[in-house]
């Protein structure tokens, strides 16, 4: 370990510390405000912990590669391939049942990470490369103001884990994660139940992939995830609040990310959650895009996103296997009314452009759904027959109980101002059981392409969605926001043929968590 230089001015105190694999843990143990711990080339294959270290708002503790060092030359890695870890992952999943967990998985071992951040504040992990680490790359516990920035992640069950009610204010930006580096394996080849089934086959399963890009449990919140690229993964953003405490699982702001080949869900608040925002993101090939099975929920905002597909998931199962989870949907809802504990605030879904391949919502209920000014088109994948049942699930009268709830007044559900092109949409939905708003347009919104990029979602010149949006009035956490209408329905705005079609801006994120008192935190 070598201290290279210190810079002191009116704003910052910075100490640059060069480390090797043998001296990294010593530097973490001694880290203080303003330290920049810089990794030189070498094999960083240990387990590293930064514990009870405190930076300041203007003098953070930074962990990064040394200058002029390629991050791949100092990557943090367990040096274990997916194939090597797979048998152990299946055994661990089975043992979780033996330990009394209600569902098999590697969740009890999420804290088994290569880099652990415990009881720290003002810590930044920047520009590092994490590979071949199982089950977790980074785990954050009882810490505040932790930044994970410009990092490259490959492999792992859990990319970033966060735990505990004193954990809050986490920023993840400009990171990439490819969970399975074997192309198309998660999306096309491994049957869904082999990753997330209720029973474990220790020989045939792939439990090592049953994880998330960001997974939190019982944290306060204040999570921002932006400008990240997540690909070939099972889940993306997953936040639990099993205790249903109102102060927890709040203020998630997820924007300007791309998600591709996500075999389960992208957006998944669990149990109880409040003030989750998901906007200006791109989704391509996702099984079920938004899983919102909360039994109680504060306000949520989903807007200015584009979503599409190129291929069907699970279309090439392993020999002798089957895959029943190939239909997917845009929204996964709470299954039973008896599960709804409440209260429920508005689930605001507006100005999105979606090219769907299956049912929009298959069954269940989404209390407070406020679905406005969205452009939705249906198109099966090229060369594939349609696999849809209906916009809201089964179209068979004998199976209406398997459809999305029709009790819209009871559950405060509203669909209005949307332009929806879907097989037999009018015949299925234009009936008293689904009281659609007066400004619903049952017509294809006429996207100019097939959703392979953002420009494909531009509206044709004669689209019925152009300048057709209705006024909106939304309640934010501490204020109100309104739109006068007259914009394009869907995400993309701008005149036909414009070089760049801007997305509908929508409201600005409004947090609910109070400003931090760090002195109180560190003394607790």
C-alpha positions as CSV (number, residue, x, y, z in Angstrom):
1,X,0.0,0.0,0.0
2,X,1.4,3.4,-1.0
3,X,0.1,6.9,-0.3
4,X,1.0,8.8,-3.4
5,X,-0.1,12.4,-2.6
6,X,-2.5,14.5,-0.7
7,X,-4.3,17.6,-2.1
8,X,-5.9,20.1,0.3
9,X,-8.0,23.0,-0.7
10,X,-11.0,24.9,0.6
11,X,-13.5,22.3,-0.7
12,X,-11.7,18.9,-0.7
13,X,-9.1,16.8,1.0
14,X,-7.9,13.9,-1.1
15,X,-5.5,11.2,-0.4
16,X,-4.6,8.8,-3.2
17,X,-3.7,5.3,-2.0
18,X,-2.4,2.7,-4.4
19,X,-3.2,-0.9,-3.4
20,X,-2.5,-4.5,-4.5
21,X,-4.5,-7.6,-3.8
22,X,-2.5,-8.0,-0.6
23,X,-3.0,-4.5,0.7
24,X,-6.6,-3.7,-0.4
25,X,-8.3,-4.9,2.8
26,X,-5.8,-2.9,5.0
27,X,-6.7,0.2,3.0
28,X,-10.4,-0.4,3.5
29,X,-9.9,-0.9,7.2
30,X,-8.2,2.5,7.5
31,X,-10.2,4.5,5.0
32,X,-11.3,8.0,6.0
33,X,-12.9,11.0,4.3
34,X,-11.2,11.9,1.0
35,X,-9.3,8.7,0.5
36,X,-9.2,7.4,-3.1
37,X,-8.3,3.7,-2.8
38,X,-6.9,2.8,-6.3
39,X,-6.5,-0.8,-7.4
40,X,-3.4,-1.7,-9.3
41,X,-3.3,-4.6,-11.7
42,X,-3.6,-8.0,-10.0
43,X,-5.9,-10.9,-9.0
44,X,-8.4,-9.5,-6.6
45,X,-10.0,-12.8,-5.7
46,X,-10.6,-12.4,-2.0
47,X,-13.7,-11.2,0.0
48,X,-13.3,-7.5,0.8
49,X,-15.2,-5.5,3.5
50,X,-15.3,-1.8,4.2
51,X,-16.9,-1.5,7.7
52,X,-17.7,1.5,9.9
53,X,-15.9,3.9,7.6
54,X,-17.2,7.4,7.1
55,X,-16.6,9.9,4.3
56,X,-18.3,13.2,4.0
57,X,-20.6,14.7,1.4
58,X,-17.7,16.6,-0.3
59,X,-14.9,14.1,0.6
60,X,-16.2,10.7,-0.1
61,X,-14.3,7.4,0.2
62,X,-13.7,6.2,-3.3
63,X,-12.7,2.7,-4.5
64,X,-11.5,2.7,-8.1
65,X,-8.9,1.4,-10.5
66,X,-5.5,3.1,-10.5
67,X,-5.0,5.7,-13.2
68,X,-4.0,4.3,-16.5
69,X,-5.0,0.8,-15.3
70,X,-7.5,-1.2,-17.4
71,X,-10.3,-2.3,-15.0
72,X,-10.2,-5.8,-16.5
73,X,-6.6,-6.1,-15.2
74,X,-7.7,-5.5,-11.6
75,X,-11.1,-7.2,-11.7
76,X,-12.7,-8.4,-8.5
77,X,-13.6,-12.0,-9.1
78,X,-14.2,-15.3,-7.3
79,X,-12.7,-17.0,-10.4
80,X,-15.7,-19.4,-10.6
81,X,-17.6,-20.0,-13.8
82,X,-21.4,-20.5,-14.0
83,X,-20.9,-24.1,-14.9
84,X,-18.7,-24.6,-11.8
85,X,-21.1,-22.9,-9.4
86,X,-24.3,-24.4,-10.8
87,X,-24.3,-27.7,-8.9
88,X,-23.7,-25.9,-5.6
89,X,-26.4,-23.3,-6.4
90,X,-29.0,-26.1,-6.8
91,X,-28.0,-27.7,-3.5
92,X,-28.2,-24.3,-1.7
93,X,-31.7,-23.8,-3.2
94,X,-32.8,-27.1,-1.8
95,X,-31.2,-26.4,1.6
96,X,-33.1,-23.1,1.8
97,X,-36.3,-25.2,2.0
98,X,-34.7,-27.4,4.6
99,X,-34.0,-24.3,6.6
100,X,-37.6,-23.3,6.6
101,X,-37.8,-20.8,3.8
102,X,-41.1,-20.9,1.9
103,X,-39.5,-20.9,-1.5
104,X,-36.3,-22.3,-2.8
105,X,-33.5,-20.0,-3.7
106,X,-30.1,-18.5,-2.8
107,X,-31.7,-15.5,-1.0
108,X,-30.4,-16.5,2.4
109,X,-26.8,-16.2,1.1
110,X,-27.2,-12.8,-0.7
111,X,-24.7,-11.3,1.8
112,X,-22.0,-13.7,0.5
113,X,-20.5,-11.0,-1.7
114,X,-17.0,-10.1,-3.0
115,X,-17.3,-6.5,-1.8
116,X,-19.3,-5.7,1.4
117,X,-20.2,-2.3,2.6
118,X,-21.3,-2.3,6.3
119,X,-22.3,0.6,8.5
120,X,-20.6,3.1,6.2
121,X,-21.6,6.4,4.7
122,X,-20.4,8.5,1.7
123,X,-18.7,5.6,-0.1
124,X,-18.3,5.4,-3.9
125,X,-17.3,2.3,-5.9
126,X,-16.3,3.5,-9.3
127,X,-15.1,2.0,-12.6
128,X,-14.4,-1.5,-11.4
129,X,-14.9,-4.8,-13.1
130,X,-16.7,-7.7,-11.3
131,X,-16.8,-11.1,-12.8
132,X,-17.4,-14.8,-11.9
133,X,-18.5,-14.1,-8.4
134,X,-21.3,-16.1,-6.8
135,X,-23.8,-15.5,-5.5
136,X,-23.3,-11.7,-5.1
137,X,-20.9,-9.0,-6.3
138,X,-21.7,-6.1,-3.9
139,X,-23.7,-6.2,-0.7
140,X,-24.7,-3.0,1.2
141,X,-25.9,-3.3,4.8
142,X,-26.8,-0.5,7.4
143,X,-25.2,2.1,5.1
144,X,-26.1,5.5,3.6
145,X,-25.0,7.4,0.5
146,X,-23.4,4.6,-1.4
147,X,-22.6,5.1,-5.1
148,X,-21.9,2.4,-7.5
149,X,-20.8,4.1,-10.7
150,X,-19.4,3.1,-14.1
151,X,-18.9,-0.6,-13.1
152,X,-19.0,-3.6,-15.4
153,X,-20.7,-6.7,-14.0
154,X,-20.8,-10.2,-15.4
155,X,-22.2,-13.4,-13.8
156,X,-23.6,-13.5,-10.2
157,X,-27.0,-14.4,-8.9
158,X,-27.3,-10.9,-7.3
159,X,-25.4,-8.0,-8.8
160,X,-26.1,-5.5,-5.9
161,X,-27.9,-6.4,-2.7
162,X,-29.0,-4.0,0.0
163,X,-30.4,-4.8,3.5
164,X,-31.8,-3.2,6.6
165,X,-33.9,-0.2,7.6
166,X,-30.9,2.1,8.1
167,X,-29.8,1.5,4.5
168,X,-30.8,4.4,2.2
169,X,-29.7,6.8,-0.5
170,X,-28.1,4.4,-3.0
171,X,-27.1,5.6,-6.5
172,X,-26.3,3.1,-9.3
173,X,-25.4,4.7,-12.5
174,X,-23.8,3.9,-15.9
175,X,-23.3,0.3,-15.0
176,X,-23.7,-2.8,-17.1
177,X,-24.7,-6.3,-16.1
178,X,-24.8,-9.4,-18.2
179,X,-25.9,-12.2,-15.8
180,X,-25.5,-15.1,-18.2
181,X,-22.6,-14.6,-20.6
182,X,-23.8,-17.5,-22.8
183,X,-25.8,-15.8,-25.5
184,X,-29.6,-16.4,-25.5
185,X,-29.4,-19.2,-22.9
186,X,-31.6,-17.6,-20.3
187,X,-34.0,-16.2,-22.8
188,X,-34.3,-19.1,-25.2
189,X,-33.0,-22.3,-23.8
190,X,-33.5,-22.7,-20.0
191,X,-37.1,-23.4,-19.1
192,X,-38.4,-20.8,-16.6
193,X,-39.2,-23.5,-13.9
194,X,-35.5,-24.6,-14.0
195,X,-34.6,-21.2,-12.5
196,X,-37.6,-20.3,-10.3
197,X,-39.8,-23.4,-9.9
198,X,-41.3,-24.3,-6.6
199,X,-39.4,-27.6,-6.4
200,X,-35.7,-28.2,-6.9
201,X,-34.0,-30.6,-9.3
202,X,-30.5,-30.6,-8.0
203,X,-29.2,-32.2,-11.2
204,X,-31.2,-30.3,-13.8
205,X,-31.9,-26.8,-12.4
206,X,-30.2,-23.4,-12.9
207,X,-30.8,-21.8,-9.5
208,X,-27.7,-19.7,-9.9
209,X,-29.7,-17.3,-12.1
210,X,-32.6,-16.8,-9.8
211,X,-31.6,-13.3,-8.8
212,X,-31.6,-9.6,-9.6
213,X,-29.6,-6.7,-10.7
214,X,-30.6,-4.8,-7.6
215,X,-32.3,-6.6,-4.7
216,X,-33.2,-4.9,-1.5
217,X,-34.9,-6.2,1.7
218,X,-36.4,-3.9,4.3
219,X,-34.4,-0.9,3.4
220,X,-35.6,2.7,3.9
221,X,-35.1,3.5,0.2
222,X,-33.9,6.5,-1.7
223,X,-32.6,4.3,-4.5
224,X,-31.7,5.9,-7.9
225,X,-30.9,3.6,-10.8
226,X,-30.1,5.4,-14.1
227,X,-28.2,5.0,-17.3
228,X,-27.6,1.3,-16.8
229,X,-27.7,-1.6,-19.3
230,X,-29.1,-4.9,-18.0
231,X,-29.1,-7.9,-20.3
232,X,-29.6,-11.7,-20.2
233,X,-30.8,-11.7,-16.6
234,X,-33.7,-13.2,-14.7
235,X,-34.9,-10.0,-12.8
236,X,-33.8,-6.4,-12.7
237,X,-35.1,-4.2,-9.8
238,X,-36.6,-6.0,-6.9
239,X,-37.5,-4.5,-3.5
240,X,-39.0,-6.3,-0.5
241,X,-40.9,-5.0,2.5
242,X,-42.2,-8.2,4.1
243,X,-42.8,-6.4,7.4
244,X,-45.2,-4.0,5.6
245,X,-43.7,-1.1,7.6
246,X,-44.8,2.2,5.9
247,X,-41.4,3.9,6.2
248,X,-39.6,1.2,4.2
249,X,-39.2,0.5,0.5
250,X,-39.8,4.0,-0.6
251,X,-38.5,6.5,-3.2
252,X,-37.1,4.3,-6.0
253,X,-36.3,6.4,-9.1
254,X,-35.5,4.2,-12.1
255,X,-34.9,6.0,-15.3
256,X,-33.0,6.1,-18.7
257,X,-32.0,2.4,-18.4
258,X,-32.2,-0.4,-21.0
259,X,-33.4,-3.9,-20.2
260,X,-33.0,-6.7,-22.7
261,X,-33.8,-10.4,-22.5
262,X,-35.2,-10.3,-18.9
263,X,-36.7,-13.8,-18.3
264,X,-39.0,-12.8,-15.5
265,X,-39.6,-9.1,-14.4
266,X,-38.0,-5.7,-14.7
267,X,-39.9,-3.7,-12.1
268,X,-40.9,-5.6,-9.0
269,X,-41.9,-3.9,-5.7
270,X,-42.9,-6.6,-3.2
271,X,-45.3,-6.7,-0.3
272,X,-45.5,-3.0,0.6
273,X,-43.9,-0.1,-1.4
274,X,-44.4,3.6,-2.0
275,X,-43.3,6.2,-4.4
276,X,-41.6,4.0,-7.0
277,X,-41.0,5.8,-10.3
278,X,-40.1,4.1,-13.6
279,X,-39.7,6.4,-16.5
280,X,-37.8,7.0,-19.8
281,X,-36.6,3.4,-20.0
282,X,-36.3,1.0,-22.9
283,X,-37.5,-2.7,-22.6
284,X,-36.8,-5.3,-25.2
285,X,-37.7,-9.0,-24.8
286,X,-39.1,-9.1,-21.2
287,X,-41.3,-11.9,-19.9
288,X,-43.6,-9.9,-17.6
289,X,-42.6,-6.3,-17.5
290,X,-44.1,-4.8,-14.4
291,X,-44.8,-7.2,-11.5
292,X,-46.9,-5.3,-8.9
293,X,-48.3,-7.8,-6.4
294,X,-48.1,-5.4,-3.4
295,X,-50.7,-6.1,-0.7
296,X,-50.4,-2.4,0.3
297,X,-49.0,0.4,-1.9
298,X,-48.4,4.1,-2.0
299,X,-48.3,6.1,-5.2
300,X,-46.3,4.8,-8.2
301,X,-45.5,6.4,-11.5
302,X,-44.7,4.6,-14.8
303,X,-44.4,6.9,-17.8
304,X,-42.5,7.7,-21.0
305,X,-41.2,4.1,-21.4
306,X,-41.0,2.1,-24.6
307,X,-41.3,-1.7,-24.6
308,X,-41.2,-4.2,-27.4
309,X,-40.0,-7.7,-28.3
310,X,-38.0,-9.4,-31.0
311,X,-38.2,-13.0,-30.2
312,X,-40.3,-15.4,-28.0
313,X,-38.9,-16.5,-24.7
314,X,-38.4,-20.1,-24.0
315,X,-38.8,-21.0,-27.7
316,X,-35.9,-23.5,-27.7
317,X,-36.2,-25.6,-24.5
318,X,-33.6,-28.1,-23.4
319,X,-34.0,-31.6,-24.8
320,X,-36.7,-33.5,-23.0
321,X,-37.9,-30.4,-21.1
322,X,-40.9,-28.2,-21.4
323,X,-41.5,-24.5,-20.7
324,X,-45.0,-23.3,-19.8
325,X,-43.9,-19.8,-18.9
326,X,-43.6,-18.4,-22.5
327,X,-46.7,-16.2,-22.7
328,X,-45.8,-13.3,-20.5
329,X,-47.7,-10.0,-20.0
330,X,-47.1,-6.3,-19.6
331,X,-48.5,-6.2,-16.0
332,X,-48.4,-8.9,-13.4
333,X,-51.2,-8.1,-10.8
334,X,-52.1,-9.1,-7.3
335,X,-53.7,-12.5,-7.6
336,X,-56.6,-12.4,-5.2
337,X,-58.8,-9.7,-3.7
338,X,-58.4,-11.4,-0.3
339,X,-54.6,-10.6,-0.5
340,X,-55.3,-6.9,-0.7
341,X,-54.7,-5.5,2.7
342,X,-54.5,-1.8,1.6
343,X,-54.5,1.1,1.7
344,X,-53.7,1.6,-2.0
345,X,-52.8,4.9,-3.7
346,X,-52.7,5.6,-7.4
347,X,-50.7,3.4,-9.8
348,X,-50.2,6.1,-12.5
349,X,-49.3,4.6,-15.9
350,X,-49.3,7.2,-18.7
351,X,-47.7,8.2,-22.0
352,X,-45.9,4.9,-22.6
353,X,-45.5,3.2,-26.0
354,X,-45.8,-0.6,-25.8
355,X,-45.6,-3.2,-28.6
356,X,-47.0,-6.3,-26.8
357,X,-47.0,-9.9,-27.9
358,X,-49.5,-11.4,-25.4
359,X,-52.1,-10.4,-22.9
360,X,-51.7,-7.0,-21.3
361,X,-52.9,-8.1,-17.8
362,X,-53.8,-11.7,-17.6
363,X,-55.7,-11.8,-14.3
364,X,-55.9,-10.4,-10.8
365,X,-56.3,-6.8,-9.8
366,X,-54.2,-3.6,-9.7
367,X,-55.9,-1.3,-7.2
368,X,-55.7,2.3,-8.1
369,X,-54.6,1.7,-11.7
370,X,-54.8,5.0,-13.5
371,X,-54.0,4.2,-17.1
372,X,-53.9,7.3,-19.3
373,X,-52.7,8.3,-22.8
374,X,-50.8,5.1,-23.5
375,X,-50.2,3.8,-27.0
376,X,-50.4,0.0,-27.2
377,X,-50.1,-2.1,-30.3
378,X,-50.1,-5.9,-30.7
379,X,-47.9,-7.9,-33.1
380,X,-46.6,-11.4,-32.8
381,X,-43.0,-12.1,-33.3
382,X,-42.0,-12.6,-36.9
383,X,-42.8,-16.1,-38.1
384,X,-44.6,-17.0,-34.8
385,X,-48.4,-17.6,-34.5
386,X,-50.2,-15.4,-32.0
387,X,-50.1,-16.7,-28.4
388,X,-52.4,-14.2,-26.8
389,X,-55.7,-15.0,-25.0
390,X,-57.1,-11.5,-24.6
391,X,-56.1,-8.1,-23.5
392,X,-57.3,-8.8,-20.0
393,X,-56.8,-12.6,-20.0
394,X,-59.0,-15.4,-21.1
395,X,-61.7,-14.6,-23.6
396,X,-63.8,-17.6,-22.7
397,X,-67.0,-16.7,-20.8
398,X,-66.6,-19.8,-18.6
399,X,-63.1,-18.5,-17.6
400,X,-64.0,-14.9,-16.7
401,X,-62.7,-15.5,-13.2
402,X,-59.3,-15.9,-14.8
403,X,-59.4,-12.4,-16.2
404,X,-58.3,-9.0,-14.9
405,X,-60.9,-7.7,-12.4
406,X,-64.0,-6.0,-13.7
407,X,-64.7,-4.3,-10.3
408,X,-63.2,-1.0,-11.4
409,X,-65.3,1.2,-9.3
410,X,-64.5,-0.8,-6.2
411,X,-60.7,-0.8,-6.9
412,X,-60.6,2.8,-8.3
413,X,-59.4,1.6,-11.7
414,X,-59.4,3.9,-14.8
415,X,-58.4,3.4,-18.4
416,X,-58.9,6.5,-20.6
417,X,-57.2,8.5,-23.3
418,X,-55.3,5.4,-24.6
419,X,-55.0,4.3,-28.2
420,X,-55.0,0.5,-28.2
421,X,-54.7,-1.8,-31.1
422,X,-55.3,-5.4,-30.0
423,X,-57.0,-8.5,-31.5
424,X,-60.8,-8.2,-30.9
425,X,-60.2,-5.4,-28.4
426,X,-63.5,-3.8,-29.0
427,X,-65.5,-7.0,-28.9
428,X,-63.8,-8.2,-25.7
429,X,-63.8,-5.0,-23.7
430,X,-66.5,-2.8,-25.1
431,X,-69.1,-4.2,-22.7
432,X,-70.4,-3.2,-19.3
433,X,-68.0,-5.4,-17.3
434,X,-65.1,-3.2,-18.4
435,X,-66.1,0.5,-18.1
436,X,-63.5,2.0,-20.4
437,X,-63.2,5.8,-20.5
438,X,-65.0,7.8,-23.2
439,X,-61.7,8.8,-24.8
440,X,-60.3,5.3,-25.4
441,X,-59.5,4.9,-29.1
442,X,-59.8,1.2,-30.2
443,X,-57.3,1.5,-33.1
444,X,-53.7,0.7,-33.8
445,X,-51.5,3.7,-32.9
446,X,-49.5,3.1,-36.0
447,X,-45.9,2.9,-34.9
448,X,-43.7,3.3,-37.9
449,X,-41.5,0.2,-37.0
450,X,-41.5,-3.0,-35.1
451,X,-39.9,-1.7,-31.9
452,X,-36.3,-2.5,-32.6
453,X,-35.2,0.9,-31.5
454,X,-36.7,4.1,-30.0
455,X,-37.3,5.6,-33.4
456,X,-39.6,2.8,-34.4
457,X,-42.1,4.1,-31.9
458,X,-42.6,7.3,-33.8
459,X,-46.2,7.7,-34.9
460,X,-47.2,7.7,-38.5
461,X,-48.4,11.0,-39.8
462,X,-52.0,9.8,-39.9
463,X,-51.9,8.1,-36.6
464,X,-55.0,8.6,-34.4
465,X,-52.6,9.0,-31.4
466,X,-51.1,12.3,-32.7
467,X,-52.0,15.3,-30.6
468,X,-54.8,13.2,-29.0
469,X,-53.9,13.0,-25.3
470,X,-56.4,14.0,-22.7
471,X,-55.7,16.3,-19.7
472,X,-54.2,14.7,-16.6
473,X,-54.1,15.7,-13.0
474,X,-51.9,13.7,-10.8
475,X,-51.2,13.8,-7.1
476,X,-47.5,13.8,-6.3
477,X,-46.1,13.0,-2.8
478,X,-46.2,16.7,-1.8
479,X,-47.8,18.6,-4.7
480,X,-50.0,18.2,-7.8
481,X,-48.9,17.9,-11.4
482,X,-51.1,18.6,-14.5
483,X,-50.9,18.2,-18.2
484,X,-53.3,20.1,-20.5
485,X,-53.5,17.4,-23.1
486,X,-53.1,17.7,-26.8
487,X,-49.8,15.9,-26.8
488,X,-49.1,12.7,-28.7
489,X,-50.5,9.6,-27.0
490,X,-47.6,7.4,-26.0
491,X,-44.0,8.2,-25.1
492,X,-42.7,9.9,-28.3
493,X,-43.5,13.5,-29.1
494,X,-42.6,15.7,-32.0
495,X,-44.0,16.1,-35.6
496,X,-43.9,13.3,-38.2
497,X,-40.4,12.6,-39.6
498,X,-38.7,14.7,-37.0
499,X,-34.9,13.8,-36.7
500,X,-35.3,13.2,-32.9
501,X,-38.6,12.5,-31.2
502,X,-38.4,13.6,-27.7
503,X,-40.2,11.6,-25.0
504,X,-43.0,13.0,-22.9
505,X,-41.2,14.7,-20.0
506,X,-43.7,14.0,-17.3
507,X,-43.4,15.2,-13.7
508,X,-40.1,15.6,-11.8
509,X,-39.3,12.9,-9.2
510,X,-40.5,14.0,-5.8
511,X,-38.9,12.2,-2.8
512,X,-40.8,11.5,0.5
513,X,-37.8,10.6,2.7
514,X,-36.6,13.4,5.0
515,X,-33.2,14.8,4.7
516,X,-30.5,12.7,6.4
517,X,-29.2,13.3,9.9
518,X,-25.8,11.6,9.6
519,X,-24.7,12.4,13.1
520,X,-27.8,10.6,14.5
521,X,-27.2,7.7,12.1
522,X,-23.6,7.2,13.1
523,X,-24.4,7.4,16.7
524,X,-27.2,4.7,16.5
